[in-house]
Amino acid sequence: MSDLICVGSIAGSYGVRGEVRLKSFCAVPEDIEAYSPLTDEDGKERFPVVLTRAIKNGFAARLGGVETKEEADALNGLRLYARRDQLPSLPDDEFYHTDLIGMEVYDTGGALLGRVKSVQNHGAADLLELHGPGLKSTVLMPFTLDAVPTVDLEAGRIVADPPEGLI
């Protein structure tokens, strides 16, 4: 398991004074500020974060060391990470998306269905994007207790009972 968890991303500049548009991936969006300083994916660059105001689809924020619109624009698309030990521990039925990506998914009979490529959410519920040699194309499976009765983080495997006709 990675020690860094993606908690947000930069969606360009906001205004002309070096603020950025910050998308928070935290369950409580404002909590992203509490995990400051955030880092890049390698953990090398550190960014102190101060939220300045809520805006559509996120926050306007100041990042330490970013003073101009051009510097803010240059960070567009940057994913921001917090250390796992900074984040709250989760109840047994909740998972960090990063822990699910790459896990093997088996059906209830033990046959390998594929691997989790990503976790997506288009508004209703989380979906596991599966891919693998036995699948004609990528499959989006609901990440519900009915469809995914078992997630074993220790063993790195998921047991799924996909809805009829999905796979």
Backbone as CSV, one residue per row, in Angstrom:
resi,resn,N_x,N_y,N_z,CA_x,CA_y,CA_z,C_x,C_y,C_z
1,MET,0.839,-1.187,0.000,0.000,0.000,0.000,0.876,1.240,0.000
2,SER,0.447,2.204,-0.758,1.211,3.437,-0.871,1.077,4.249,0.416
3,ASP,2.152,4.947,0.762,2.098,5.838,1.919,1.465,7.172,1.572
4,LEU,1.292,7.433,0.261,0.676,8.688,-0.178,-0.699,8.405,-0.769
5,ILE,-1.673,9.222,-0.383,-3.050,9.099,-0.859,-3.395,10.397,-1.582
6,CYS,-3.934,10.271,-2.803,-4.334,11.459,-3.558,-5.580,12.059,-2.889
7,VAL,-5.471,13.330,-2.484,-6.587,13.993,-1.797,-7.166,15.153,-2.588
8,GLY,-6.530,15.487,-3.731,-7.057,16.591,-4.513,-6.230,16.827,-5.756
9,SER,-6.683,17.792,-6.559,-5.933,18.163,-7.749,-6.143,19.639,-8.049
10,ILE,-5.209,20.185,-8.823,-5.271,21.586,-9.225,-5.975,21.654,-10.583
11,ALA,-6.953,22.527,-10.685,-7.716,22.680,-11.928,-7.468,24.068,-12.515
12,GLY,-6.215,24.513,-12.499,-5.862,25.798,-13.093,-5.780,26.921,-12.075
13,SER,-5.628,28.108,-12.605,-5.506,29.285,-11.738,-6.889,29.837,-11.414
14,TYR,-6.939,30.674,-10.373,-8.168,31.372,-10.012,-7.783,32.825,-9.792
15,GLY,-8.253,33.683,-10.670,-7.908,35.098,-10.550,-6.492,35.359,-11.040
16,VAL,-5.958,36.522,-10.683,-4.657,36.935,-11.204,-3.578,37.046,-10.126
17,ARG,-3.883,36.629,-8.909,-2.931,36.805,-7.804,-2.282,35.503,-7.338
18,GLY,-2.281,34.474,-8.202,-1.567,33.251,-7.852,-2.400,32.205,-7.134
19,GLU,-3.701,32.450,-6.968,-4.544,31.421,-6.365,-4.808,30.318,-7.387
20,VAL,-5.112,29.126,-6.886,-5.434,27.998,-7.759,-6.858,27.535,-7.500
21,ARG,-7.420,26.845,-8.511,-8.688,26.140,-8.337,-8.320,24.766,-7.798
22,LEU,-8.835,24.412,-6.640,-8.482,23.165,-5.983,-9.704,22.268,-5.894
23,LYS,-9.589,21.066,-6.450,-10.642,20.062,-6.300,-10.239,19.163,-5.153
24,SER,-11.136,18.974,-4.202,-10.862,18.113,-3.048,-11.532,16.763,-3.251
25,PHE,-10.786,15.684,-3.011,-11.335,14.334,-3.088,-11.643,13.782,-1.691
26,CYS,-11.610,14.642,-0.689,-11.861,14.216,0.693,-13.363,14.076,0.945
27,ALA,-13.745,13.159,1.834,-15.151,12.955,2.183,-15.753,14.259,2.707
28,VAL,-15.011,14.981,3.527,-15.378,16.334,3.952,-14.410,17.247,3.206
29,PRO,-14.870,17.877,2.110,-13.957,18.594,1.215,-13.004,19.573,1.904
30,GLU,-13.479,20.294,2.919,-12.638,21.288,3.600,-11.464,20.652,4.332
31,ASP,-11.555,19.369,4.634,-10.492,18.696,5.384,-9.161,18.689,4.648
32,ILE,-9.179,18.926,3.349,-7.933,18.915,2.578,-6.917,19.895,3.166
33,GLU,-7.404,21.008,3.688,-6.510,22.017,4.265,-5.796,21.475,5.507
34,ALA,-6.458,20.604,6.258,-5.876,20.059,7.490,-4.694,19.129,7.215
35,TYR,-4.585,18.621,5.979,-3.506,17.691,5.647,-2.297,18.414,5.066
36,SER,-2.344,19.734,5.046,-1.256,20.551,4.520,-0.015,20.379,5.395
37,PRO,1.181,20.385,4.810,1.466,20.569,3.395,1.228,19.272,2.609
38,LEU,0.716,19.455,1.385,0.506,18.325,0.483,1.718,18.200,-0.420
39,THR,1.848,17.035,-1.072,3.009,16.825,-1.930,2.568,16.439,-3.339
40,ASP,3.553,16.391,-4.241,3.302,15.826,-5.556,3.329,14.301,-5.422
41,GLU,3.153,13.591,-6.527,3.044,12.134,-6.499,4.297,11.454,-5.954
42,ASP,5.453,12.063,-6.176,6.715,11.480,-5.699,6.998,11.827,-4.247
43,GLY,6.253,12.783,-3.701,6.497,13.213,-2.332,7.665,14.176,-2.213
44,LYS,8.195,14.621,-3.350,9.384,15.487,-3.336,9.030,16.954,-3.140
45,GLU,8.060,17.450,-3.927,7.668,18.860,-3.783,6.564,18.973,-2.748
46,ARG,6.689,19.962,-1.856,5.692,20.165,-0.804,4.956,21.480,-1.057
47,PHE,3.651,21.446,-0.825,2.810,22.612,-1.071,1.954,22.908,0.159
48,PRO,2.346,23.923,0.959,1.432,24.360,2.011,0.150,24.872,1.351
49,VAL,-1.014,24.493,1.895,-2.302,24.831,1.290,-3.140,25.631,2.276
50,VAL,-3.692,26.753,1.783,-4.640,27.546,2.562,-5.854,27.796,1.668
51,LEU,-7.031,27.321,2.094,-8.261,27.579,1.339,-8.659,29.025,1.566
52,THR,-9.015,29.728,0.471,-9.409,31.130,0.621,-10.914,31.319,0.499
53,ARG,-11.572,30.478,-0.319,-13.032,30.557,-0.435,-13.536,29.351,-1.214
54,ALA,-14.816,29.042,-1.002,-15.460,27.982,-1.788,-15.857,28.572,-3.136
55,ILE,-15.638,27.805,-4.205,-16.064,28.196,-5.547,-16.756,26.986,-6.165
56,LYS,-17.347,27.171,-7.342,-18.036,26.066,-8.002,-17.047,24.912,-8.219
57,ASN,-17.452,23.708,-7.827,-16.655,22.491,-7.988,-15.356,22.482,-7.201
58,GLY,-15.274,23.225,-6.101,-14.058,23.155,-5.296,-13.797,24.398,-4.492
59,PHE,-12.516,24.765,-4.439,-12.080,25.895,-3.627,-11.077,26.732,-4.396
60,ALA,-11.030,28.013,-4.056,-9.888,28.844,-4.421,-8.911,28.652,-3.266
61,ALA,-7.635,28.493,-3.596,-6.655,28.226,-2.547,-5.322,28.872,-2.886
62,ARG,-4.555,29.106,-1.846,-3.179,29.579,-1.998,-2.256,28.401,-1.718
63,LEU,-1.276,28.217,-2.597,-0.243,27.216,-2.374,1.049,27.952,-2.073
64,GLY,1.765,27.492,-1.062,3.041,28.120,-0.726,3.969,28.138,-1.921
65,GLY,4.586,29.297,-2.182,5.539,29.423,-3.272,4.917,29.803,-4.601
66,VAL,3.575,29.850,-4.672,2.900,30.210,-5.919,2.368,31.636,-5.754
67,GLU,2.972,32.561,-6.536,2.644,33.977,-6.363,1.931,34.593,-7.563
68,THR,2.059,33.979,-8.760,1.513,34.609,-9.964,0.518,33.686,-10.654
69,LYS,-0.311,34.282,-11.504,-1.263,33.506,-12.304,-0.523,32.490,-13.164
70,GLU,0.613,32.879,-13.725,1.389,31.985,-14.587,1.898,30.768,-13.803
71,GLU,2.366,30.990,-12.580,2.819,29.865,-11.740,1.647,28.948,-11.409
72,ALA,0.478,29.543,-11.134,-0.723,28.752,-10.835,-1.151,27.960,-12.066
73,ASP,-1.133,28.596,-13.244,-1.487,27.902,-14.493,-0.563,26.717,-14.749
74,ALA,0.696,26.859,-14.428,1.678,25.803,-14.680,1.404,24.549,-13.845
75,LEU,0.644,24.693,-12.776,0.330,23.550,-11.909,-0.963,22.845,-12.306
76,ASN,-1.628,23.322,-13.363,-2.895,22.730,-13.796,-2.731,21.214,-13.987
77,GLY,-3.632,20.443,-13.375,-3.599,18.991,-13.498,-2.774,18.293,-12.427
78,LEU,-2.027,19.059,-11.634,-1.205,18.455,-10.583,-2.086,17.767,-9.555
79,ARG,-1.788,16.507,-9.272,-2.496,15.777,-8.232,-1.750,15.974,-6.921
80,LEU,-2.497,16.219,-5.848,-1.909,16.504,-4.535,-2.142,15.328,-3.584
81,TYR,-1.114,15.022,-2.814,-1.133,13.838,-1.962,-0.863,14.199,-0.506
82,ALA,-1.492,13.410,0.386,-1.225,13.492,1.822,-0.655,12.146,2.249
83,ARG,0.088,12.152,3.336,0.600,10.889,3.876,-0.551,10.111,4.512
84,ARG,-0.540,8.811,4.321,-1.586,7.947,4.873,-1.762,8.166,6.377
85,ASP,-0.662,8.375,7.107,-0.774,8.527,8.563,-1.408,9.857,8.974
86,GLN,-1.578,10.790,8.026,-2.273,12.051,8.317,-3.785,11.889,8.242
87,LEU,-4.234,10.875,7.512,-5.656,10.708,7.224,-6.337,9.875,8.297
88,PRO,-7.649,10.042,8.436,-8.362,9.246,9.442,-8.393,7.771,9.039
89,SER,-8.388,6.888,10.043,-8.558,5.473,9.709,-10.021,5.275,9.328
90,LEU,-10.258,4.310,8.456,-11.600,4.120,7.908,-12.312,2.960,8.595
91,PRO,-13.651,3.014,8.633,-14.406,1.856,9.121,-14.179,0.671,8.179
92,ASP,-14.540,-0.534,8.619,-14.289,-1.752,7.851,-14.927,-1.754,6.473
93,ASP,-16.008,-1.003,6.279,-16.707,-1.053,4.986,-16.365,0.138,4.079
94,GLU,-15.287,0.875,4.385,-14.845,1.981,3.548,-13.388,1.769,3.184
95,PHE,-13.018,2.260,1.967,-11.679,2.024,1.452,-11.177,3.257,0.729
96,TYR,-9.872,3.470,0.790,-9.262,4.491,-0.045,-9.154,3.920,-1.451
97,HIS,-9.557,4.703,-2.457,-9.546,4.228,-3.851,-8.183,3.686,-4.237
98,THR,-7.132,4.338,-3.785,-5.782,3.915,-4.161,-5.486,2.486,-3.709
99,ASP,-6.127,2.038,-2.636,-5.901,0.672,-2.142,-6.609,-0.363,-3.010
100,LEU,-7.660,0.040,-3.712,-8.418,-0.898,-4.549,-7.812,-1.057,-5.941
101,ILE,-7.155,-0.011,-6.428,-6.596,-0.044,-7.780,-5.491,-1.089,-7.858
102,GLY,-5.613,-1.950,-8.860,-4.636,-3.019,-9.060,-5.022,-4.338,-8.415
103,MET,-6.055,-4.337,-7.566,-6.465,-5.581,-6.908,-7.106,-6.533,-7.915
104,GLU,-6.853,-7.831,-7.738,-7.496,-8.843,-8.568,-8.924,-9.053,-8.096
105,VAL,-9.826,-9.257,-9.067,-11.242,-9.456,-8.774,-11.639,-10.849,-9.235
106,TYR,-12.175,-11.638,-8.309,-12.612,-13.014,-8.580,-14.118,-13.102,-8.437
107,ASP,-14.730,-14.029,-9.181,-16.158,-14.253,-8.967,-16.331,-15.168,-7.763
108,THR,-17.571,-15.423,-7.371,-17.836,-16.203,-6.162,-17.436,-17.663,-6.324
109,GLY,-17.138,-18.101,-7.553,-16.643,-19.454,-7.794,-15.128,-19.531,-7.822
110,GLY,-14.457,-18.406,-7.658,-12.999,-18.385,-7.621,-12.333,-18.099,-8.954
111,ALA,-13.107,-17.831,-10.008,-12.527,-17.531,-11.320,-12.108,-16.055,-11.377
112,LEU,-10.907,-15.816,-11.918,-10.413,-14.454,-12.043,-11.224,-13.693,-13.089
113,LEU,-11.801,-12.556,-12.698,-12.557,-11.717,-13.624,-11.654,-10.654,-14.252
114,GLY,-10.737,-10.103,-13.484,-9.860,-9.050,-13.968,-9.234,-8.304,-12.807
115,ARG,-8.722,-7.125,-13.115,-8.112,-6.248,-12.104,-8.838,-4.913,-12.086
116,VAL,-8.791,-4.250,-10.940,-9.376,-2.916,-10.817,-8.406,-1.922,-11.455
117,LYS,-8.874,-1.254,-12.498,-8.060,-0.252,-13.200,-8.241,1.117,-12.550
118,SER,-9.483,1.417,-12.167,-9.763,2.696,-11.506,-11.054,2.575,-10.713
119,VAL,-11.301,3.569,-9.874,-12.570,3.697,-9.157,-13.176,5.010,-9.632
120,GLN,-14.403,4.934,-10.138,-15.057,6.117,-10.683,-16.348,6.389,-9.935
121,ASN,-16.781,7.633,-10.007,-18.067,7.992,-9.435,-18.667,9.074,-10.308
122,HIS,-19.803,8.744,-10.918,-20.474,9.699,-11.804,-21.730,10.269,-11.144
123,GLY,-21.771,10.237,-9.817,-22.863,10.874,-9.102,-23.696,9.949,-8.239
124,ALA,-23.918,8.707,-8.664,-24.804,7.824,-7.898,-24.026,7.009,-6.871
125,ALA,-23.028,6.272,-7.313,-22.247,5.423,-6.412,-20.910,5.127,-7.062
126,ASP,-19.976,4.597,-6.278,-18.684,4.231,-6.830,-18.827,3.050,-7.785
127,LEU,-17.990,3.064,-8.825,-17.932,1.984,-9.807,-16.490,1.509,-9.898
128,LEU,-16.290,0.191,-9.949,-14.963,-0.356,-10.174,-14.793,-0.577,-11.667
129,GLU,-13.763,0.003,-12.244,-13.453,-0.225,-13.646,-12.537,-1.436,-13.711
130,LEU,-13.048,-2.511,-14.307,-12.290,-3.758,-14.397,-11.751,-3.939,-15.804
131,HIS,-10.551,-4.492,-15.884,-10.014,-4.886,-17.177,-9.241,-6.179,-16.965
132,GLY,-9.145,-6.958,-18.019,-8.425,-8.218,-17.925,-8.556,-9.013,-19.198
133,PRO,-7.753,-10.061,-19.324,-7.725,-10.834,-20.558,-9.051,-11.513,-20.889
134,GLY,-9.856,-11.869,-19.897,-11.129,-12.538,-20.152,-12.266,-11.601,-20.491
135,LEU,-12.020,-10.295,-20.434,-13.074,-9.310,-20.689,-12.910,-8.730,-22.097
136,LYS,-14.011,-8.643,-22.830,-13.967,-8.084,-24.188,-13.592,-6.608,-24.144
137,SER,-14.098,-5.906,-23.164,-13.797,-4.487,-23.002,-13.806,-4.184,-21.511
138,THR,-13.494,-2.941,-21.185,-13.534,-2.522,-19.789,-14.961,-2.648,-19.264
139,VAL,-15.097,-3.111,-18.031,-16.408,-3.277,-17.405,-16.479,-2.358,-16.187
140,LEU,-17.594,-1.636,-16.043,-17.846,-0.824,-14.853,-18.820,-1.580,-13.967
141,MET,-18.334,-2.008,-12.807,-19.146,-2.794,-11.887,-19.495,-1.945,-10.672
142,PRO,-20.769,-1.959,-10.256,-21.142,-1.187,-9.061,-20.344,-1.667,-7.846
143,PHE,-19.835,-0.713,-7.083,-19.100,-1.045,-5.861,-20.079,-0.980,-4.696
144,THR,-20.961,-1.992,-4.668,-21.978,-2.103,-3.621,-21.750,-3.411,-2.877
145,LEU,-22.361,-3.552,-1.723,-22.214,-4.780,-0.941,-22.778,-5.983,-1.688
146,ASP,-23.851,-5.789,-2.464,-24.415,-6.898,-3.247,-23.451,-7.369,-4.326
147,ALA,-22.852,-6.429,-5.059,-21.979,-6.782,-6.174,-20.562,-7.130,-5.719
148,VAL,-20.140,-6.579,-4.591,-18.785,-6.813,-4.079,-18.875,-7.165,-2.597
149,PRO,-19.177,-8.449,-2.305,-19.348,-8.816,-0.902,-18.055,-8.839,-0.088
150,THR,-16.890,-9.010,-0.748,-15.642,-9.151,0.010,-14.515,-8.335,-0.605
151,VAL,-13.867,-7.522,0.229,-12.635,-6.838,-0.145,-11.605,-7.230,0.908
152,ASP,-10.575,-7.951,0.461,-9.522,-8.408,1.371,-8.246,-7.647,1.036
153,LEU,-8.010,-6.544,1.752,-6.846,-5.706,1.473,-5.551,-6.470,1.730
154,GLU,-5.531,-7.291,2.778,-4.317,-8.046,3.116,-3.910,-8.975,1.977
155,ALA,-4.887,-9.703,1.418,-4.608,-10.661,0.344,-4.564,-9.981,-1.024
156,GLY,-5.023,-8.721,-1.094,-5.022,-8.002,-2.357,-6.027,-8.553,-3.350
157,ARG,-7.181,-9.012,-2.838,-8.186,-9.577,-3.741,-9.586,-9.154,-3.341
158,ILE,-10.438,-9.121,-4.362,-11.844,-8.757,-4.200,-12.665,-9.928,-4.701
159,VAL,-13.719,-10.267,-3.968,-14.675,-11.269,-4.447,-15.919,-10.516,-4.877
160,ALA,-16.340,-10.772,-6.128,-17.470,-10.039,-6.688,-18.553,-10.999,-7.152
161,ASP,-19.777,-10.542,-7.036,-20.940,-11.240,-7.554,-21.654,-10.244,-8.468
162,PRO,-21.091,-10.052,-9.697,-21.606,-8.996,-10.566,-23.056,-9.237,-10.955
163,PRO,-23.808,-8.161,-11.209,-25.189,-8.300,-11.666,-25.246,-9.152,-12.933
164,GLU,-26.327,-9.903,-13.080,-26.520,-10.784,-14.237,-26.309,-10.022,-15.543
165,GLY,-25.520,-10.602,-16.431,-25.304,-10.020,-17.748,-24.207,-8.965,-17.820
166,LEU,-23.623,-8.578,-16.690,-22.594,-7.536,-16.707,-21.289,-8.061,-17.298
167,ILE,-20.935,-9.276,-16.918,-19.655,-9.843,-17.382,-19.934,-11.126,-18.162
